[in-house]
């Protein structure tokens, strides 16, 4: 899942070397924290949050474990 998030986000940013995806797993959910360069935050969020919503939609659709919910936090 980390590779999927990185492959989606990399073409959108100017500083791909600053992309960091961390994973936190709990009993009922898995949370992925996406951190990018401060200058690229607006590009990831997009106008009215459209790009962020699209990235989340793809990640949620690609989940492999049906028992746990997946969340994506953009920092």
MODELLER restraints for C-alpha pairs under 7 A, 6 or more apart:
rsr = mdl.restraints
at = mdl.atoms
rsr.add(forms.Gaussian(group=physical.xy_distance, feature=features.Distance(at['CA:2:A'], at['CA:21:A']), mean=6.25, stdev=0.5))
rsr.add(forms.Gaussian(group=physical.xy_distance, feature=features.Distance(at['CA:10:A'], at['CA:16:A']), mean=5.37, stdev=0.5))
rsr.add(forms.Gaussian(group=physical.xy_distance, feature=features.Distance(at['CA:12:A'], at['CA:43:A']), mean=6.64, stdev=0.5))
rsr.add(forms.Gaussian(group=physical.xy_distance, feature=features.Distance(at['CA:12:A'], at['CA:44:A']), mean=6.89, stdev=0.5))
rsr.add(forms.Gaussian(group=physical.xy_distance, feature=features.Distance(at['CA:13:A'], at['CA:40:A']), mean=5.61, stdev=0.5))
rsr.add(forms.Gaussian(group=physical.xy_distance, feature=features.Distance(at['CA:13:A'], at['CA:43:A']), mean=6.64, stdev=0.5))
rsr.add(forms.Gaussian(group=physical.xy_distance, feature=features.Distance(at['CA:14:A'], at['CA:40:A']), mean=6.69, stdev=0.5))
rsr.add(forms.Gaussian(group=physical.xy_distance, feature=features.Distance(at['CA:15:A'], at['CA:37:A']), mean=6.57, stdev=0.5))
rsr.add(forms.Gaussian(group=physical.xy_distance, feature=features.Distance(at['CA:18:A'], at['CA:36:A']), mean=5.54, stdev=0.5))
rsr.add(forms.Gaussian(group=physical.xy_distance, feature=features.Distance(at['CA:18:A'], at['CA:37:A']), mean=5.63, stdev=0.5))
rsr.add(forms.Gaussian(group=physical.xy_distance, feature=features.Distance(at['CA:19:A'], at['CA:35:A']), mean=5.79, stdev=0.5))
rsr.add(forms.Gaussian(group=physical.xy_distance, feature=features.Distance(at['CA:19:A'], at['CA:36:A']), mean=4.73, stdev=0.5))
rsr.add(forms.Gaussian(group=physical.xy_distance, feature=features.Distance(at['CA:20:A'], at['CA:34:A']), mean=5.89, stdev=0.5))
rsr.add(forms.Gaussian(group=physical.xy_distance, feature=features.Distance(at['CA:20:A'], at['CA:35:A']), mean=5.11, stdev=0.5))
rsr.add(forms.Gaussian(group=physical.xy_distance, feature=features.Distance(at['CA:20:A'], at['CA:36:A']), mean=6.55, stdev=0.5))
rsr.add(forms.Gaussian(group=physical.xy_distance, feature=features.Distance(at['CA:21:A'], at['CA:32:A']), mean=6.52, stdev=0.5))
rsr.add(forms.Gaussian(group=physical.xy_distance, feature=features.Distance(at['CA:21:A'], at['CA:33:A']), mean=5.55, stdev=0.5))
rsr.add(forms.Gaussian(group=physical.xy_distance, feature=features.Distance(at['CA:21:A'], at['CA:34:A']), mean=4.72, stdev=0.5))
rsr.add(forms.Gaussian(group=physical.xy_distance, feature=features.Distance(at['CA:21:A'], at['CA:35:A']), mean=6.43, stdev=0.5))
rsr.add(forms.Gaussian(group=physical.xy_distance, feature=features.Distance(at['CA:22:A'], at['CA:32:A']), mean=5.63, stdev=0.5))
rsr.add(forms.Gaussian(group=physical.xy_distance, feature=features.Distance(at['CA:22:A'], at['CA:33:A']), mean=5.19, stdev=0.5))
rsr.add(forms.Gaussian(group=physical.xy_distance, feature=features.Distance(at['CA:22:A'], at['CA:34:A']), mean=6.80, stdev=0.5))
rsr.add(forms.Gaussian(group=physical.xy_distance, feature=features.Distance(at['CA:23:A'], at['CA:31:A']), mean=5.80, stdev=0.5))
rsr.add(forms.Gaussian(group=physical.xy_distance, feature=features.Distance(at['CA:23:A'], at['CA:32:A']), mean=4.62, stdev=0.5))
rsr.add(forms.Gaussian(group=physical.xy_distance, feature=features.Distance(at['CA:23:A'], at['CA:33:A']), mean=6.39, stdev=0.5))
rsr.add(forms.Gaussian(group=physical.xy_distance, feature=features.Distance(at['CA:24:A'], at['CA:30:A']), mean=5.81, stdev=0.5))
rsr.add(forms.Gaussian(group=physical.xy_distance, feature=features.Distance(at['CA:24:A'], at['CA:31:A']), mean=5.12, stdev=0.5))
rsr.add(forms.Gaussian(group=physical.xy_distance, feature=features.Distance(at['CA:24:A'], at['CA:32:A']), mean=6.40, stdev=0.5))
rsr.add(forms.Gaussian(group=physical.xy_distance, feature=features.Distance(at['CA:25:A'], at['CA:31:A']), mean=6.34, stdev=0.5))
rsr.add(forms.Gaussian(group=physical.xy_distance, feature=features.Distance(at['CA:28:A'], at['CA:68:A']), mean=4.94, stdev=0.5))
rsr.add(forms.Gaussian(group=physical.xy_distance, feature=features.Distance(at['CA:28:A'], at['CA:69:A']), mean=6.43, stdev=0.5))
rsr.add(forms.Gaussian(group=physical.xy_distance, feature=features.Distance(at['CA:29:A'], at['CA:68:A']), mean=4.72, stdev=0.5))
rsr.add(forms.Gaussian(group=physical.xy_distance, feature=features.Distance(at['CA:29:A'], at['CA:69:A']), mean=4.52, stdev=0.5))
rsr.add(forms.Gaussian(group=physical.xy_distance, feature=features.Distance(at['CA:29:A'], at['CA:70:A']), mean=5.74, stdev=0.5))
rsr.add(forms.Gaussian(group=physical.xy_distance, feature=features.Distance(at['CA:30:A'], at['CA:68:A']), mean=6.64, stdev=0.5))
rsr.add(forms.Gaussian(group=physical.xy_distance, feature=features.Distance(at['CA:30:A'], at['CA:69:A']), mean=6.17, stdev=0.5))
rsr.add(forms.Gaussian(group=physical.xy_distance, feature=features.Distance(at['CA:30:A'], at['CA:70:A']), mean=4.90, stdev=0.5))
rsr.add(forms.Gaussian(group=physical.xy_distance, feature=features.Distance(at['CA:30:A'], at['CA:71:A']), mean=6.30, stdev=0.5))
rsr.add(forms.Gaussian(group=physical.xy_distance, feature=features.Distance(at['CA:31:A'], at['CA:70:A']), mean=5.88, stdev=0.5))
rsr.add(forms.Gaussian(group=physical.xy_distance, feature=features.Distance(at['CA:31:A'], at['CA:71:A']), mean=4.72, stdev=0.5))
rsr.add(forms.Gaussian(group=physical.xy_distance, feature=features.Distance(at['CA:31:A'], at['CA:72:A']), mean=5.88, stdev=0.5))
rsr.add(forms.Gaussian(group=physical.xy_distance, feature=features.Distance(at['CA:32:A'], at['CA:71:A']), mean=6.15, stdev=0.5))
rsr.add(forms.Gaussian(group=physical.xy_distance, feature=features.Distance(at['CA:32:A'], at['CA:72:A']), mean=4.85, stdev=0.5))
rsr.add(forms.Gaussian(group=physical.xy_distance, feature=features.Distance(at['CA:32:A'], at['CA:73:A']), mean=6.15, stdev=0.5))
rsr.add(forms.Gaussian(group=physical.xy_distance, feature=features.Distance(at['CA:33:A'], at['CA:72:A']), mean=6.01, stdev=0.5))
rsr.add(forms.Gaussian(group=physical.xy_distance, feature=features.Distance(at['CA:33:A'], at['CA:73:A']), mean=4.82, stdev=0.5))
rsr.add(forms.Gaussian(group=physical.xy_distance, feature=features.Distance(at['CA:33:A'], at['CA:74:A']), mean=6.05, stdev=0.5))
rsr.add(forms.Gaussian(group=physical.xy_distance, feature=features.Distance(at['CA:33:A'], at['CA:75:A']), mean=6.96, stdev=0.5))
rsr.add(forms.Gaussian(group=physical.xy_distance, feature=features.Distance(at['CA:34:A'], at['CA:73:A']), mean=6.02, stdev=0.5))
rsr.add(forms.Gaussian(group=physical.xy_distance, feature=features.Distance(at['CA:34:A'], at['CA:74:A']), mean=4.84, stdev=0.5))
rsr.add(forms.Gaussian(group=physical.xy_distance, feature=features.Distance(at['CA:34:A'], at['CA:75:A']), mean=5.96, stdev=0.5))
rsr.add(forms.Gaussian(group=physical.xy_distance, feature=features.Distance(at['CA:35:A'], at['CA:74:A']), mean=6.23, stdev=0.5))
rsr.add(forms.Gaussian(group=physical.xy_distance, feature=features.Distance(at['CA:35:A'], at['CA:75:A']), mean=5.06, stdev=0.5))
rsr.add(forms.Gaussian(group=physical.xy_distance, feature=features.Distance(at['CA:44:A'], at['CA:51:A']), mean=6.13, stdev=0.5))
rsr.add(forms.Gaussian(group=physical.xy_distance, feature=features.Distance(at['CA:44:A'], at['CA:52:A']), mean=5.99, stdev=0.5))
rsr.add(forms.Gaussian(group=physical.xy_distance, feature=features.Distance(at['CA:45:A'], at['CA:51:A']), mean=5.52, stdev=0.5))
rsr.add(forms.Gaussian(group=physical.xy_distance, feature=features.Distance(at['CA:45:A'], at['CA:52:A']), mean=4.73, stdev=0.5))
rsr.add(forms.Gaussian(group=physical.xy_distance, feature=features.Distance(at['CA:46:A'], at['CA:52:A']), mean=6.63, stdev=0.5))
rsr.add(forms.Gaussian(group=physical.xy_distance, feature=features.Distance(at['CA:56:A'], at['CA:72:A']), mean=6.34, stdev=0.5))
rsr.add(forms.Gaussian(group=physical.xy_distance, feature=features.Distance(at['CA:60:A'], at['CA:70:A']), mean=6.25, stdev=0.5))
